[in-house]
Amino acid sequence: MTAPTSPPVPAAEGEGEGEAFTPLHEVPRFDLYCRADAITGRALVEVPRLLASAFRLPWPVAVTAQAWDEVIGWPTEGTDLITAEELVIDVPTESGRIAEVLHAAAHAYYTDVARAHVQRFTIWRVSPEHPTTRATPVPMTFTLHPGDHGETVATIARAATCRAGWFHLTRQPWVRYEAAAFTHHAGRPSPVVTPEVLDEILAHATDITEPPGVEIHPVADGVIHLSNRGTTYCATLAPNSAGLYELAALGWPTVSTPDEPQPVKW
């Protein structure tokens, strides 16, 4: 069914009224059917109203199941075998993680002068499968949109990462990696990758890089130092504002194949 028109976004105390919704604003797919059914079926996880209000979010807030499982939910199996000395960072509780997500979403919204209905922000996540490794950035979205009855609601989801093309390292031409974007250096495209692709590359770094035998040293906030004993090689990788890594900083030769732009259909 067609989503109903929403009233203006409620304004926080001491602020003017928000902009009314129009058909041009993006809305999550849950607006195409009953949001209450999505919550009942756990496609969406509802955030307690009192908790959301504590972060100046006066609307009903829900988190998509994918985002909840990735950055908030935490499996308990096996984690009792991990000692505090093995952790490279402090692992917050589930309540601490949902508070972190709500704080980041509210900060993105209220620091935007335009009060756009779609906001992007980043959450630093420790993998439940590998809690002794470094935290990695996860791009997220906070969207205000019409609910089942035209009321303003909010949905927090994982931001989609588009593929811009492929690339491979010159010493490993048989393995292709996805590039989320490309920068250009000396007239040549250089890949920009997600943390997942970076981890895949670094897992083989000691075998395929030049010079060989590179040592990897994770630091806080996703920063990585690379060095090589006995040589002057040293590099530092830090995520950009979107949580992506520009591989040009490594100085490793790559061969990139950007995707062909798609023709515009009128």
DRENMARGU-731971 format. One record per residue (C-alpha): residue in one letter; x, y, z. Coordinates in steps of 0.05 Angstrom, whole numbers, plus 5000, padded with zeros to 4 digits. Example, Ala and Ser with C-alpha at 12.3 -4.5 7.8 and 13.67 -1.06 7.14 Angstrom:
A524649105156/S527349795143/
//
This chain:
M500050005000/T502250724991/A505451045052/P501251605082/T503552325085/S507152495149/P506253125191/P512253585203/V518053285241/P517353455316/A522353965338/A526753895398/E525654365456/G527855075439/E528154935364/G523655105305/E519054605271/G522254105224/E520954065150/A514853675127/F516053035088/T515353025012/P515352444963/L522552624945/H525152405013/E528051705017/V524451215061/P526550515083/R523049925050/F519049805114/D514450385095/L511749955038/Y508149505087/C506149505160/R511849725206/A508449385265/D508748715227/A516248835215/I517348935289/T513148315307/G517147895257/R523748195282/A525548495216/L525849115259/V527849155333/E524149685372/V528050145418/P524650315484/R521551015479/L524551245545/L531551045523/A530751395456/S528152025490/A534352045534/F538252185470/R533352725446/L529952265397/P522552395409/W520151925354/P518951165356/V525850875338/A527250185310/V533649845286/T533849365227/A535348645247/Q541848655206/A544349285240/W542249025309/D545848355301/E552048695273/V553249275320/I548849165381/G547248425392/W552848005421/P553047245424/T555146975491/E557646295466/G565146255474/T566246955500/D567146705571/L573646365548/I576847035529/T581047375583/A581448125593/E588848105574/E587047835505/L582448425487/V585648995448/I579949475467/D574449495519/V568249125497/P561849485519/T555549125542/E549549075497/S546149655533/G552550055524/R552649895449/I545450115437/A546850755476/E552850875431/V548650775368/L543151245393/H548251775413/A551651745345/A545051785308/A542652375349/H549252735341/A548952655265/Y541952935263/Y542653525311/T549353755284/D546453795214/V543754505205/A539054265150/R536153715194/A536053245134/H531452645142/V537052165123/Q543552205162/R549851785157/F554351615216/T559651105235/I559850595291/W566350255313/R564949515320/V568848945351/S567348305314/P563447805358/E567147245322/H574047545334/P573547995396/T581148025405/T582148395339/R581649145325/A575149525320/T572649665250/P568050225226/V560950055204/P557250575163/M550150695188/T544051105169/F538751455211/T532351585173/L526151975193/H520051765152/P512451655157/G509951085200/D503850635191/H499051195209/G502751795182/E506551935247/T513952085245/V518351485260/A525851345257/T529550745229/I536950595240/A540150135189/R546849935161/A548750385102/A549550035036/T556450055004/C556350094928/R561649754886/A565750204842/G569949664809/W575249134820/F582649114832/H588348624846/L595348674873/T600648594820/R603748014857/Q597047664864/P593447754797/W589147134807/V585247444865/R580548034853/Y577948494907/E572048964907/A573349714910/A568150164942/A571050774906/F577351004870/T581951594881/H586851814827/H594351874837/A599052054779/G593251954732/R591951234755/P585950984795/S587550754866/P582550324904/V578650534966/V576149935005/T571549725063/P574549455128/E572448755107/V576348785042/L582349095078/D582448525128/E582348025071/I588248355038/L592248425102/A591147695119/H595747535061/A600248135067/T606547775090/D606447355026/I604347834971/T607048524989/E613348864968/P617548845010/P615248165037/G614448025111/V610348635129/E608248675202/I601348955219/H600149365283/P592849545296/V591750195336/A585550535364/D579850805321/G581350355262/V588450625249/I593550115225/H601050175224/L605149725177/S612649625181/N618049145160/R624048955203/G630649095171/T627749595120/T625350305120/Y618350115098/C613050425142/A605850615126/T599650835164/L592450715143/A586651095174/P579351065156/N576151665123/S569551975146/A565651415111/G569650875147/L573450675083/Y580950595071/E585050895014/L590250384994/A594750904961/A597751025029/L600750325028/G604850444965/W603249754939/P602449694863/T595349514842/V591649414777/S584649724779/T578549614735/P573150124750/D566049934732/E563350244668/P558350804683/Q551250574670/P547350964616/V541851414642/K534951154624/W529651684609/
//
